[in-house]
Amino acid sequence: MMKPMYWVFILGAIGVLSLIAFVTYYIKDKELKKEHGLKENFLILDWLLLLVTIASFACAIFVYLDIQNQISSFTL
């Protein structure tokens, strides 16, 4: 079993990577639509990447706070 602190880094890395993917996809999509004169709208992939980003950051924060709570309860 992995140490609990590794989960914070793994979830944080997933959040950072999905944030980078969201930003680059959004910029590329905006440029392509501007070139071809298409209407800009939020597609399902945009929402999915944004959801993964928010969820992984939230999980990383939750795991980190849970670990800190466990550590402080052991030291009391």
N, CA and C of each residue as an Amber inpcrd file, in Angstrom:
protein
   228
   0.8540000  -1.1870000   0.0000000   0.0000000   0.0000000   0.0000000
   0.8940000   1.2430000   0.0000000   0.4800000   2.2130000  -0.7610000
   1.2490000   3.4500000  -0.8340000   1.0350000   4.2770000   0.4250000
   2.0410000   5.0530000   0.7680000   1.8820000   5.9540000   1.9070000
   0.8200000   6.9950000   1.5670000   0.0330000   7.4240000   2.5550000
  -1.0760000   8.3500000   2.2690000  -0.6450000   9.6800000   1.6560000
   0.5450000  10.1650000   2.0070000   0.9710000  11.4680000   1.4940000
   1.1940000  11.4290000  -0.0180000   1.5290000  10.2460000  -0.5540000
   1.7070000  10.1350000  -1.9940000   0.4100000  10.4290000  -2.7470000
  -0.7180000  10.1120000  -2.1280000  -2.0020000  10.3700000  -2.7800000
  -2.2110000  11.8600000  -3.0160000  -1.7360000  12.6830000  -2.1030000
  -1.8610000  14.1360000  -2.2760000  -1.0940000  14.5740000  -3.5220000
   0.1250000  14.0570000  -3.6720000   0.9350000  14.4310000  -4.8290000
   0.3610000  13.8670000  -6.1260000  -0.1490000  12.6410000  -6.0820000
  -0.7330000  12.0360000  -7.2810000  -1.9770000  12.8020000  -7.7160000
  -2.8730000  13.0780000  -6.7700000  -4.0970000  13.8120000  -7.1100000
  -3.7870000  15.2460000  -7.5320000  -2.8130000  15.8580000  -6.8800000
  -2.4000000  17.2030000  -7.2780000  -1.8060000  17.2220000  -8.6780000
  -1.0050000  16.2000000  -9.0060000  -0.4230000  16.1110000 -10.3490000
  -1.5040000  15.9010000 -11.4040000  -2.4910000  15.0650000 -11.0920000
  -3.6080000  14.8710000 -12.0200000  -4.3480000  16.1910000 -12.2210000
  -4.5390000  16.9290000 -11.1380000  -5.2020000  18.2270000 -11.2400000
  -4.4280000  19.2150000 -12.0930000  -3.1240000  19.2650000 -11.9030000
  -2.2900000  20.1880000 -12.6820000  -2.2950000  19.7950000 -14.1590000
  -2.1460000  18.4980000 -14.4380000  -2.1410000  18.0460000 -15.8300000
  -3.4810000  18.2960000 -16.5180000  -4.5640000  18.0530000 -15.8080000
  -5.8700000  18.2970000 -16.4260000  -6.1360000  19.7940000 -16.5890000
  -5.6010000  20.6100000 -15.6880000  -5.7210000  22.0590000 -15.8460000
  -4.9530000  22.5340000 -17.0780000  -3.7470000  22.0020000 -17.2700000
  -2.9600000  22.3410000 -18.4590000  -3.6810000  21.8830000 -19.7210000
  -4.2350000  20.6610000 -19.6830000  -4.9690000  20.1500000 -20.8450000
  -6.1920000  21.0110000 -21.1340000  -6.8910000  21.4220000 -20.0840000
  -8.0820000  22.2590000 -20.2680000  -7.7190000  23.5870000 -20.9080000
  -6.6850000  24.2300000 -20.4030000  -6.3030000  25.5500000 -20.9170000
  -5.8240000  25.4490000 -22.3640000  -4.9600000  24.4660000 -22.6650000
  -4.4610000  24.3470000 -24.0370000  -5.5690000  23.9500000 -25.0030000
  -6.4430000  23.0510000 -24.5830000  -7.5590000  22.6570000 -25.4500000
  -8.4920000  23.8390000 -25.6900000  -8.7670000  24.6050000 -24.6510000
  -9.6760000  25.7470000 -24.7740000  -9.1020000  26.8050000 -25.7110000
  -7.8090000  27.0740000 -25.5880000  -7.1740000  28.0790000 -26.4480000
  -7.1500000  27.6050000 -27.9000000  -6.7620000  26.3370000 -28.1170000
  -6.7280000  25.7970000 -29.4810000  -8.1170000  25.7800000 -30.0980000
  -9.1110000  25.3540000 -29.3160000 -10.4780000  25.2780000 -29.8070000
 -10.9930000  26.6700000 -30.1730000 -10.6430000  27.6490000 -29.3580000
 -11.0700000  29.0290000 -29.6180000 -10.4400000  29.5550000 -30.9140000
  -9.1470000  29.2440000 -31.1160000  -8.4600000  29.6880000 -32.3310000
  -9.0480000  29.0270000 -33.5740000  -9.3130000  27.7260000 -33.4890000
  -9.8690000  27.0150000 -34.6400000 -11.2560000  27.5260000 -35.0010000
 -12.0640000  27.7850000 -33.9890000 -13.4120000  28.2810000 -34.2580000
 -13.3740000  29.6920000 -34.8350000 -12.3950000  30.4820000 -34.4000000
 -12.2760000  31.8360000 -34.9270000 -11.8410000  31.7980000 -36.3980000
 -10.9450000  30.8500000 -36.7380000 -10.4810000  30.7130000 -38.1180000
 -11.6170000  30.3310000 -39.0610000 -12.4440000  29.4050000 -38.6270000
 -13.4940000  28.8750000 -39.4920000 -14.8360000  29.5710000 -39.3010000
 -14.8770000  30.5710000 -38.4540000 -16.0950000  31.3400000 -38.2580000
 -17.2100000  30.5760000 -37.5640000 -16.8410000  29.6380000 -36.7100000
 -17.8490000  28.8670000 -35.9800000 -18.1960000  29.5510000 -34.6670000
 -19.3550000  29.2250000 -34.1690000 -19.8020000  29.8010000 -32.8990000
 -19.0430000  29.1340000 -31.7470000 -18.6250000  29.9470000 -30.7760000
 -17.9170000  29.3990000 -29.6170000 -18.9230000  28.9070000 -28.5900000
 -18.7500000  27.6870000 -28.1620000 -19.5900000  27.1430000 -27.1000000
 -18.7880000  26.1220000 -26.3030000 -19.2360000  25.8870000 -25.0910000
 -18.5580000  24.9330000 -24.2230000 -19.0310000  23.5300000 -24.5790000
 -18.1310000  22.6820000 -25.0040000 -18.4660000  21.3160000 -25.3600000
 -18.3480000  20.4050000 -24.1460000 -18.7380000  19.1530000 -24.3240000
 -18.7100000  18.1920000 -23.2220000 -17.2720000  17.9430000 -22.7510000
 -16.3010000  17.9770000 -23.6740000 -14.9100000  17.7610000 -23.2810000
 -14.4050000  18.8990000 -22.4000000 -14.8450000  20.1150000 -22.6900000
 -14.4840000  21.2540000 -21.8390000 -14.9780000  21.0330000 -20.4120000
 -16.2540000  20.6570000 -20.2960000 -16.8320000  20.4350000 -18.9700000
 -16.1780000  19.2570000 -18.2720000 -15.8450000  18.2050000 -19.0250000
 -15.2200000  17.0230000 -18.4310000 -13.8290000  17.3500000 -17.8920000
 -13.0330000  18.0630000 -18.6750000 -11.7010000  18.4560000 -18.2050000
 -11.7840000  19.3750000 -16.9950000 -12.7330000  20.2870000 -17.0190000
 -12.9020000  21.1940000 -15.8820000 -13.3480000  20.4330000 -14.6390000
 -14.2340000  19.4680000 -14.8060000 -14.7030000  18.6530000 -13.6860000
 -13.5790000  17.8080000 -13.0970000 -12.7580000  17.2080000 -13.9490000
 -11.6210000  16.4090000 -13.4730000 -10.6350000  17.2900000 -12.7200000
 -10.3960000  18.4890000 -13.2270000  -9.4760000  19.4140000 -12.5650000
  -9.9690000  19.7770000 -11.1700000 -11.2180000  20.1890000 -11.0740000
 -11.7720000  20.5960000  -9.7820000 -11.8440000  19.4200000  -8.8210000
 -12.2720000  18.2580000  -9.3210000 -12.4080000  17.0840000  -8.4560000
 -11.0610000  16.6080000  -7.9310000 -10.0380000  16.5940000  -8.7720000
  -8.7430000  16.1120000  -8.3010000  -8.1080000  17.0820000  -7.3120000
  -8.2480000  18.3930000  -7.5390000  -7.7410000  19.3440000  -6.5560000
  -8.5070000  19.2330000  -5.2360000  -9.8210000  19.0620000  -5.3200000
 -10.6220000  18.9180000  -4.1000000 -10.2490000  17.6480000  -3.3450000
 -10.0540000  16.5530000  -4.0630000  -9.6520000  15.2970000  -3.4100000
  -8.2690000  15.4180000  -2.7870000  -7.3490000  16.0800000  -3.4840000
  -6.0050000  16.2530000  -2.9320000  -6.0460000  17.0750000  -1.6500000
  -6.8300000  18.1280000  -1.6370000  -6.9550000  18.9510000  -0.4300000
  -7.6030000  18.1550000   0.6930000  -8.6450000  17.3950000   0.3610000
  -9.3290000  16.5850000   1.3680000  -8.3980000  15.5280000   1.9580000
  -7.6420000  14.8400000   1.1110000  -6.7040000  13.8180000   1.5940000
  -5.6280000  14.4620000   2.4480000  -5.1120000  15.6110000   2.0290000
  -4.0800000  16.2990000   2.8010000  -4.5980000  16.6890000   4.1810000
  -5.7950000  17.2650000   4.2290000  -6.3620000  17.6650000   5.5190000
  -6.6690000  16.4530000   6.3900000  -7.1000000  15.3640000   5.7750000
  -7.3670000  14.1420000   6.5200000  -6.0770000  13.5780000   7.1100000
  -4.9990000  13.6080000   6.3320000  -3.7030000  13.1230000   6.8270000
  -3.2180000  14.0040000   7.9700000  -3.3460000  15.3180000   7.8230000
  -2.9100000  16.2220000   8.8860000  -3.7080000  15.9940000  10.1600000
  -4.9900000  15.7100000  10.0220000  -5.8410000  15.4390000  11.1760000
  -5.4120000  14.1450000  11.8590000  -5.0910000  13.1140000  11.0860000
  -4.6480000  11.8480000  11.6620000  -3.3090000  12.0080000  12.3630000
  -2.4100000  12.7570000  11.7450000  -1.0960000  12.9490000  12.3450000
  -1.2240000  13.7180000  13.6550000  -2.0330000  14.7730000  13.6700000
  -2.1690000  15.5650000  14.8880000  -2.8880000  14.7780000  15.9830000
  -3.7920000  13.8620000  15.6150000  -4.4720000  13.0740000  16.6430000
  -3.5270000  12.0530000  17.2650000  -2.5190000  11.6010000  16.5000000
  -1.5480000  10.6670000  17.0610000  -0.5640000  11.3690000  17.9910000
  -0.2930000  12.6360000  17.7510000   0.6940000  13.3340000  18.5720000
   0.1030000  13.8760000  19.8640000  -1.2250000  13.8920000  19.9910000
  -1.8280000  14.4240000  21.2150000  -1.6490000  13.5030000  22.3960000
